[in-house]
Amino acid sequence: MKQTTAPTKAPSPRPGTKVAKTGVENDSASAVFISMAVDMTWRLAIAIMVPIVGGYELDQHFNTSPTLSIIGFIVAMGLTGYIMWQTLQKANQVKVPKLTAAQKRAIKKQYEEDDND
């Protein structure tokens, strides 16, 4: 009986297709998602904390409470929207290579053989 093994890596994209650089060695969909989520997380943390804490500290220094804190909050929300928009644009450019029908059949067959063992 001929044993077929599942492919270990998805095929390369067609020549001429644009693939966004994600900074990840493995271009699987989950690796791309995790990379983008981590990138967005630290950017959001900075974009939210700096304006709000800065506004609070300036309020304490100038005794203008809560004016500058509210302005910091509004700036933080604007930055949050901008960062999310940028991440969405970047995600739309990522082309994750798809498996061919033959590769899908080979994987399915391998799973069935593993279930029978």
N, C-alpha and C positions, 0 to 999 in steps of 0.2 A: 504494500500500500504506500502510495506516494504521500509524504507529509509536507504540507505547505506551512511556512511560517508567516506570521503577520509582519508587514513592513514596520520598521522601527522609526522611520521618519517620513513625514508627508512629502510629496514631490515638490520640486521648486516651481515657482510661478512661471507662467509663460513669459518668454522674452518680450520686453517692451511694457510690461505691467509695472505700475508704480507700487513699491512696497515701502511703507513708512518704517523708519528706523525706531525700534522700541527699546534697544539696549538689552535685549534678551537673546541668549544663544538659541533657545528652543522657540520656534515661531508657532507653537500650537496656540489655539484660541485661548486656553486657560492661562498660559504663560503671558500672553499679550494682555489679557484682562488684569491679571495680578500686577504686572508691571505698571500699567496705566493707573490702576487704583492706588498703588503705593505713591506714585508720582503726584497724583491729584491730592492725596491725603496730606502730605507734608506741605504742599503749596497752599491748601486751604487752611491748615493750622496757622501758618504764618500770616496769611491774608486776613484772618479773623482776629488773631490775638494782637498783632501790632497796632492796628487802628483803635481797637477797643481799649486796650491797656494804655496806649498812648493818650487817648482822649481822657481817660480816667485820671492819669497822672497829671496831665495839663490842667484838668479841672481842679485837682488838689492844689496845684501850684498857684493858679490864678484865682481861686475861689469862684469859679463860674459854674459850679455843679448844677445841673447835669448837661449843660449845653454841649461841651466838647465831647462828652461821652456819647451823646446821641449822634453827633456828627461822625464820630469814630465808628459807631454802629452802622450808620448809613453807608459810609465808605467801605466797611467790611462786607456788607451785603452786595454792594456793587462789584467789588473784587471777587466775591464768591460766584456771582453770575458770570463774570468774565472768565474765570478759571474753568468753570463747568462748560462754558461754550467752547473754549479752546480744546478741552479734553474731548468733547464730542466731535469737533472737527477732526482732531487727530485720529479718533477711533474710526471715523468714516473713511479715512484714507488707508487704513491697514487692510491689506489683502492677505488673508490666511489661506494657504493652499488647501485645496479640497482633495479628498481621496477619489481615485477613479473607481468605477464600478467593479473592476477586477480586484482592486485592493480591498474594497468593502466585502466582496464575496470571500476573499482569502481570510479576512479577519473573522467573518461570521463562521466560516468553516472551522477555524482554529478554536473559537469559543465552543462550538458544538463538540469538537473532539475532546476539549478539556472537560466539558460536562459529562461526557461518556466515560471518562477515566475514573 
